[in-house]
Amino acid sequence: MKITLPHYTSKDYVIMAWTMLPFVMVLNILIFGKQYFSGIGIFFLATLITSCVIAINFIACDGIAVILRRRFPLDAQVKKRLAIMIVVFVIISGLFLYGLFSGYELIHFYEYRFNQSGFTLAYICMGILNIFLTFLHEGVARFEKWRASIHETEALKKTVKQGQLLGLKSQVNPHFLFNCLNSLSSLINEQGNDAEVFLNEMTKVYRYMLRNDEDLLVSLKKELVFIESYYVLLKARYGDGITVSIHVTEDAENCLLPPLSLQAIFENALSRNIIQKASPLKITIQANDNRQLIIKNNIQLKTVTNAFDYELGLDNLVSKYRLLNQGDLIIADTAHERIIQLPLINSEAEVMA
C-alpha cells in the first residue's frame, strides 16, 4: 500500500529539509547544552531522534493545515485560517516538544534530566518557527495558486482560440456556404417570400457567429435564438428530414454557456447521421432542474462520414467546460440516441471565483 504524505504546497518537504537540521541542532543545544558536542555517539544519536520527532510534528501540522484549508478555502477566510493554524500548531508543537524532553529523561539518555529553562526557551523558538513557517507555506501556496491560474488562463485562451478557428472554419466552409446559397437560389426561383425569410435568417446566423465567438459566455436565450435561425437554414435544405424541438424554461434561458455550444452539437449530429424525409433526424433541447441542458438526437449513422472536425468541436467544448471549472460535459450513446448534457452557469462570477 502506497503511503501519501499530506501536502499544503508542492514545496512542503523541501522547506522541511532546509529548516530541520539547523533547528534540530539548536534544539539539542537547548536540551543537552555542551554535552551535545561531547562525543560522536550523543551527537549523531540525539540528532537522529530529535529529527524524527520534529519530522513527525511537521507532518502532523501539514495534515492539519490541509484540513483547515478544506474547511476555510476562500481568500476572505485566510486570516481566520492562519490564526487557527498558528494556535493549533503552537499547541501541538508544544506537546511534541514536551514529549521529546520527557522522553530523553525517561530513557535516561546520557543521564539527561529535564531542564525547565531549556524547555521554555525551546518552546519560544518553536513558536517563532511555527509562525514563520505558517506564513511561508501560505505565501508559497498563494504563489502556486497564482501560477496555476496563469496556466489555466493561457490554456483557456488557447481553447477559446481553437473554438474561434473552428467557428471561422464553419463560417467560411465552402460546403456550408454553397448549401446556403443553393437553398437560397431554389427559394428565389420557387417562392420569393420564403427566399427573403431565408436571407434574413442567414444574415442573423452569420452575424451571431461573427459577433459572439470572442465572448467567454453568452445567455442560453441568445443561443436558442441563434439555433432557431440556424434551423431555418437547415429546414430549407433538408425539409422534413430534420426536426428540432425546444423545451426550456425562462429561468434556464437566463443561464450562461460558452457561445456556439449548440452549433457544435448540431454540426456533430448532422455530420454523423443520415438525414432523409422517411427517417428524419430528430433533435430535442430541454433543461432539467439541476441546471443541465440536455440535447438528444436519434442515431442513424452514415456508413462513411467526415465527422473528424465536428468531433474536434465537441472535444473543444469539453475542454472549455473543464477549464471553466463548471463540471464535465457528458456524452452518452445508447443503441438509439445520443444524449449530451451541458452544465448551465448562473453567472460569470461563478467562473471568475
Phi, psi and omega in degrees: 000130182277130179264125179251120179281148179295146180227116172279323172222172178284349184253012184307309188276345169290316177297318179299317182297321182284329184264340189293307187300312177301318182291321179299319180294317177297318181297318179291329175295319178291331180280309189254347182066219182294338181298335181301329181256014185281343180195156181296323182300305182294324182297307184288321182291316179295321178298318181295312182296312181296322179298318179298316180295315181294323179296317178297319177299317180298314181296320178297315179295323178296318178297319178295321179299318179297317179297316181293326178292324176292325181285324181233075188277342188282153178297328180292344182259010184299313182300316179296316181297315181294320180297315179295318179303310184300314181298312181295317181296318180296319179294311181297316180297324177297320178294317177297319182294317178296319178297324179293310180299312182293324180296317178299321179290322184295321181268006180055048182291107182050042176061030181290141174238141183306129182247106185296315181294321177296320179296316180299314180294320179295323179294320177297315178298320180295319179297315178298317179296321179299315180297315180299312183292327178298312179291325178296313179297320180295320177298316178296318181297317181291324177296316180295323178295318178296316180296320178295321179294325177296315179296319180295321179297316179296319179295321179294319178300319180296317180294318178297319179297320177298320178296320178296318179296319178294320178296316178297323179297320178294322183295321183257007179304117184299327179293316181296313181295317179299316180297319179297313181294324178295317177296319180297318179298317180296319181292323179298319180290328186263307185220107182298321181295318178295326178296321179294318177298315180300315181296320178298315181291324177297320177298318179297319180299310182291325178297317179296316180300317184287327186271334190250357184285351178262350179284146177286317181219151172224164179286152177298327179300317178296318179297321181290323176298319177298314182296325178296319176292319179297323180295326177299318178295317180295321182294323179294328181275313188261346181061231181282007178283353179216140174227143178230129176235138184237127178227088185227134180283163179296324178298317180294326180297335180278349177286169186244160174199163179299142181296150179064020177296314182292326178297318179300320181290318178297314181300322178296316180294320181293323185284334187267337193244152174287135180238113180206156184300321182292334181218078187292150172279123183248120180242129177239142178236125178212159179242140177258184184282353182259027180057044178239130173265124185249122178244123181240145169215145177290151183258122172214076193296144172287152177292317177234133181218146174253061188266009186302312182297325182283328172293323176298324177298319176293318178300320178297320179294319176301316180296320179301313182296322179294318180289332177279356180055042183244024180090171184268143168285126185256126177241119182231128178251130172252187180293335188239344183208157172254133180239124178241128179247122178253125173293133175266146186249131182292314183205164179294338179299328178297323181285322184282344183293000000 
